[in-house]
């Protein structure tokens, strides 16, 4: 196994302090804390995948996943918001250039949205009438633009693809045209503010519609021709991995506290705990190394189907091992890990919420 680096090596200590010092308050707010948000803007983290032509960072996938893992190590909710919002910013590579110029002219631009096709876009004149409700838009409270996925309708009839399936296309909407709805009620990732939203009978010009397909890319770059599935799997897996590393780090003082203050924990028990920590760390690092290697290889040969399949496999394995390592260590942490006002419990809740994402549930 290669000498895998700890995620902390990619972040300045002052950044980590800002992120973590405000994490508990962010959870209370149900969205990122203003101090965290200011750091995100300063570092352009919402623009990690946005086209350089519009002022974005246009980061390569291998570099992206390592940074996203590091941000999730600092705090799961912040890492998740950055990942999902810069993922929506990736759509800038497909959006009509005139619209994209408007979107990215804002220095605090943030795109959020949902890929679920729970809306309709009915063809009318030179545009569409959009109606629908969408759930789970991480970072939506910070969004300047919101994306929606719609079933395309011609009157009362669905428009079909050549294979007979419904035509589904995404649109980018102004935040002012979208109504936010309270909808995030889960135990973790609370500071992501992953609430719902709705649109009713909104007319948009046809240039607000785009297509996520390598052949439809408006920017000539590998980043926008690399398959979306593997990009999404890899970025989500990196988040779960970073959160797991954070939990393992917190196990060190938790184990020490238990060994020192609980009479029923003897030296033999301490050895069991230490071995569990060593084993979990080694197993997670092995999965991280395989994952990073797979992404690097695929990025170098993006048309190789076997390499793309390996990205999918290692992403799902990393998510599974991250969850299993945390669950193996959790019982040794004592009631501290079950108290909702502790950092270790917040990390546990964040990981077990993020790991429910359907994209990484099954290994194949």
N, C-alpha and C positions, 0 to 999 in steps of 0.2 A: 504494500500500500504506500502511495506517495505521502510525503510529509504534508498533511493537510493543515492549512492555517486556520486559526481561530477567527471567527467573524469580526471580532473587535479590532483586528489589525487594519480594517478599511475605514474606520471612523475615528475622528478626532475626539479625545476625551471630553472636550467641552460640548461637542454635539451630543454625546451620550448623556451627559449631565442634563442638558436641556430637555432631551426626550424623556428620560426617566424621572426627573424631578417633577415633571408635570403630568406623568402618566395617570396617576390616581385621580387628579382633578379632571383630566380629559374624560375619564370614564364617567365621572359625575356629570359632566357636560353632555355626554353622549356624542361627542365629536372631538376632533383634535383641539388641543389647547392653543390659544393665540401664540404663545411662545414657540410651541412646536411648529405651528403653521408658518410662522415667520422664518424659521430655520429651513423649512421645506422650500419656501419661495427663494430664499437666499442661495440655496444650493441647486435650485432648478430641478428638484427631484420629481415634480409632476411632469417635467418635460424630458425625462430620460429617454423616451422612445419617440419623441416628436421630431419631425424632420428638421435638419440643420438649416434648410432653406428658409424656414420660418423662425429661426432662432432657437430651435430645440437642440438637445445634446446628441440625438441619434446614436445611442449607445449600442454596442454590439451585444448579442445575447450572452456570451460567456462573461463579459464584464458586468452586465446587468444583473444576472442571477446572484453573483457574489455580493454585489452591493445590496440587493434586496434581502438576501439572507442576513446581512449585517444589520440592516435597518430593523428587521423583524427580531433579531437578537436584542437590539436596543429596546424595542417595544413591539409586541405583536400587532396591536391595532394600528400604530403608525406605519409599520412596514406594509400591512395589508392595504391601507388607504393609498400609499404611494404606489404600490404594485398595481392596484386596480385602476387608479386614475392615470398613471403613466401608460398603462395598457390601453386605456381609452384614447390617450394622446397619440398612441401608435396609429390610430385611424387617420391621423393627419396625412399619412402617406397615401391615402385613398380618396380623401375629400377634395372636392372641386377647389382648385388653387385660389380662386377669388374669395371663396368662403373661408378657406384655411387662413388666408392673409388676415381676414377680419378676426378670426378666432385667436390667432397667436399674436396679435398686436398688443394684447393685454399682458403685462409682465407677470400678473398673478393668474394667468390662465389655468383652468383646471377642468378637464372633461371627466364626467362620470356617467354611468348608465347601466343598462341591463341588456344581456343578449337574448333574454327570453322573448319569443315572438308572441307577446300577449296584447298586441295592438293591431289596428288595421290602418292602412293607408289607401284611401280610395282615389283613383285617378280622376282629376278634374282640371280641364284646361291645360295650363303649363305647370301644373303642380299636383299636390295631393291634399286631401283632408285626413288628418290623423286623429284617431281616438283610441284610447287604451289605458290600461293600468299596468304598472311594472313594479316588481318587488326587488329588494336587496341591492340597492345601488350604493355601494361603498363610497364614502367621501362625498355624497351628493350635497351635503350642507356647505361644502367648499366650492362647488362646481360653478363655473361661469357658462358652461354649455353642457347639455345632457343628450346622450344618445339613446335612441329607442329602436327596437326591432319590430317590424310590422309585416303582417300578411298583406300582400298587394291585392287590392280589389278593383274590379272594373264594374261599377255599379254594385249589384248584389252578388256578382260572381267572382270567385277567386281567380287570380291570374296564375297559370300553371307553368312550371318549367317543362323542358322538352320531355323529361321522363314522367310527367304527370303529377309530380309533387307540387305543393303550393310554393309560389315564389315569395320568399322572405327577404326583405332588404332593410338595412339600417338607415337611420336619418340622424342628423345632428340639429338640435333645437336650442334656441336661446333659453337660458335659465328662467327669464321672466315669463315665458310662455308655459311653464310647467308648474303644476301644483304638487308640493311635497306632502306626503302622508306619513303619519307615525306608523311604523311597522316593524321595527327591530326590537324584539323582546326576548332575546336569547341570553344565555348565561355568560357568554364571552364575546370578544371583539366589540364590546359596547362602545368604545370610543371611535369606532369606524363610522358610526352614524349611518348604518346601512339601511336607511329608510326607503319607503316606497314612494311612488309618484304617479301622477295621472295627467292626461291630456284629453281635452274634449273639443272636437270639431275645430281643430287648428289647421288653417291653411298654411302650407309651406311650398316654396318654389321647388321645382324638380332638382335644382342644384344643391338642395339640402340632403338629397339621397346619394348614397355611395355604395360601392360593392367591395366586399373583402375577398379579393381574389388576386393572385400574382399578376394576372393579365390586366387587371384594372388599376394597378398601382400608378399613382401620379408622380411618384418620386422614384428615380432609378437608383435603387440601392438594394443590397442583399437583405437588409432588415425588413423590407416590405414585400419581398418575394419568398422569404422563409415561411414555411407552413404555420398558420395561426394555431393549430391544435397543439403542436409541440412547444410553441412559444408560450402558450397559456399553461400547459402542464408544467413546464419547467419553472415558470415564475411562481406559480402557486406552491410547488414543492419546495422551492427555496425559502418561501415564507414559513412553511411548517418546520423545516429544518432549523432555521434561525431561532424560532420560538423554542424548539426542543433543546438547543444548545444553551439558551438562556435558563431553562428549567434545570438542566444538569449543573450549570454553574451555581445556581442557588441551592442545590442539594448539598454542596460542600459545607456551608455554614449550618444548614438545617441538620445534617447528620452530626456535626460536631456538637450542636446544641443538645440533640437527643442523647448522644453518648455521655455528655457531661451531667445532664440534669435529670435523667430518668434512671432510677435505681435498678429497674428490671432489665436494663440494657447492659450486658456483661461484655467482656473482651471478645468472646467468641461471636457475639452479635455484631460487634463493631467490625470484625473481620468480614463477616457476611455482607454488611453494608458497604464496606470499602471495595470488596470484590464486585458487588453489583454495580457500583459507580464506575469502576475501571472497565468492566465488561460493556456496560451501556455506552460509555464514551468511545471505546474502540469500535463497537458495532456501528454506531452512528457515523463516526468518521470514515469508516470503510464505505458506507453507503453514500456519504457526501463525496468522497473521492471518485467513486464509480459514476456518480451523477455528473460531476464537473467534467470528467473525462469524456463522457458520452456527448455532452453539449458541445464541447470543444471540437470533437470529431465531426459532429453533424454540421456545425457552423462552417467547417473547412470544406465539407462535401454535402451541401444542402439538398442535392437531388438524389442522394443515396437512400433508398427506402429502408434498408436494413439499419442504417445509422439513425434514421428518424424513429424507427420502432424502438431502438435502444434508448433514445431519449424518453420516449413514452414509458418504457418499462422501468428505467432507473428513477424517473420522477415518481412513479407510483410506489415503487419499493422504498424510496426515501421517505415518502409520506407515511407509509405503514411502519417502517422501522422507527421513525421519529415518535410516533404515537406509542408504539410498544415499549420503547426505551423509557419514556416518561412514565408509563403505567407500571413498569417494573420497579421504578424508583419511588414512586409516590407513597406507597405504604410505609416506607422507612422515614418519611419526613415529619410524621407526627401531626397533631391537630393544627399546627401552624399552616400546613398546606391546605387545610380545609376551611380556614378562616377567610371570608371574602374581602377583608380589608388588608390582606398581606400581598406583597409582590408575588410571592411564589404561587399563591392561589390564583391571582389574576393571570399569570402566565399559563397555569394549568387550564384555566377556563378558556383562554384565548386559543390554545392549541386544540382543545377538544371541540371548539366551535369551528375553527378554520378547517380542521381535518374532516369535517362533514361534507366538504365540497364534493359534489357528485363527480366531478372530473377525475378525482383521484381515489374514489372509493374502491374500485375493483382493479386487480392487477392486470387484467386483459379485457 
